[in-house]
Amino acid sequence: MAEDTKTATLSLGNKTYDLPILKPSVGPDVLDIRKLYAEADVFTYDPGFTSTASCDSAITYIDGDKGELLYRGYPIEQLAAKSHYLEVCYLLLYGELPTAAQATDFETRVTRHTMVHEQMMNFFRGFRRDAHPMAIMTGVMGAMSAFYHDSTDINDPWQREVAAIRMIAKVPTIAAMAYKYSIGQPFVYPKNSLDYAGNFLHMCFAVPCEDYVVDPILAKAMDRIMMLHADHEQNASTSTVRLAGSSGANPFACIAAGIACLWGPAHGGANQACLEMLREIGTVDRIPEFIARAKDKNDPFRLMGFGHRVYKNFDPRAKVMKESADEVLGLLGIEDNETLKVAKELERIALEDPYFVEKKLYPNVDFYSGIILEAMGFPTSMFTPIFAISRTVGWISQWKEMLSDPTQKIGRPRQRYTGAPQRDYVPVGAR
Ligand code: CMC
């Protein structure tokens, strides 16, 4: 991005410093403070990075006030209506929508990598059956670097590409294996005649003793969930992947770090927490009690699936997800779903409540996704793994972009030290 000649002036004591203002292609200007410490001997302070851009990126754009989300410039609503997950993967990874030939080539490459090394099965058997699938996924994704040595050299573009395809192809297999292991059923091998989302459903719900036909409606809904979660700019897990990658760590280790971060209930773990909350509320008449708890400063309870660091308007993904929830439950003939009723009424009440209105707390992507996943037959523990499958392409795209950025350095934030100044050691008898 070309740098503008405009600067901002910072005065500290009797000195002034000119800070260049960088222009984005869209969005707010960015103040370049890279030389500030060297020149002025001060740090900036921004816990949670609420005002800090950590990198240049051309992948995803969010306008939180408008409630707008673009992948490579394309609005999420258009992609959700007209595209499909593997096409979105191509777009995120390579920057443009594929031609027909590029799409065929990409899909063939992904489907040829869906199986995992047979010896990886042994890993699964070492876990307890009641292990959370996110714990298994973190471990197994990290372990891929022990199996695929030929794609861990980050300085070799070909190896980077193979690692990317491998992870996108294998992450649904790993998640489905974690699920099968938890319910004591045999692993189901990938079926490459199915599309990406259909194959995942097959690996989760088929059993060797009878035929399983993937319902195209459910496969389409799953594909849409995957598109909606594919990337989201510099969120916590993506920043984790970039930070891990900035040290030169191998791609499997970086994505494992992203999966670990995603698990937290403030991030990807919110979809599980949200459905559990909706179930706990149970009936519409109990909503006021939970709204009151969410507003009570002395109660740590929060309305899960509500609020977002960037969106101060409707999360555009939540709108699409709500439509999908209606569609899927309708098609499955379970419109009379109590959880959906509670969700809709909770949304209605919260959007009228001054607390939520003033704080601009709107439903986020996780508010309705759990209802769809539950209707498909997934237990809540699989909700975050499905988020992780979908986000893998976003993490990889951001990781690849970071490695090709000439300004890239190891991530190394500084701090405001608040501990003891230097003091002398006191022997134990004298303390
Ligand atoms: N319920 C009740 N109050 C809330 C909520 C909520 N869900 N979210 C924020 N607030 C209040 C919060 O108490 C604070 O009030 P005050 O200013 O009086 O102290 C104010 O709103 C700002 O909250 P914050 O925690 O400073 O905002 P943040 O930008 O740091 O947090 C968030 C964003 C998403 C972590 C938060 O809204 C939250 O915890 N939401 C519930 C969890 C959730 O649904 N997470 C999924 C996010 S979308 C998918 C993803 O990123 O993975």
Residues whose N, C-alpha, C, O or C-beta is under 5 A from the ligand:
A	BS01	CMC	P265 A266 H267 G268 A270 A294 R302 L303 M304 G305 F306 G307 H308 R309 K359 N364 V365 D366
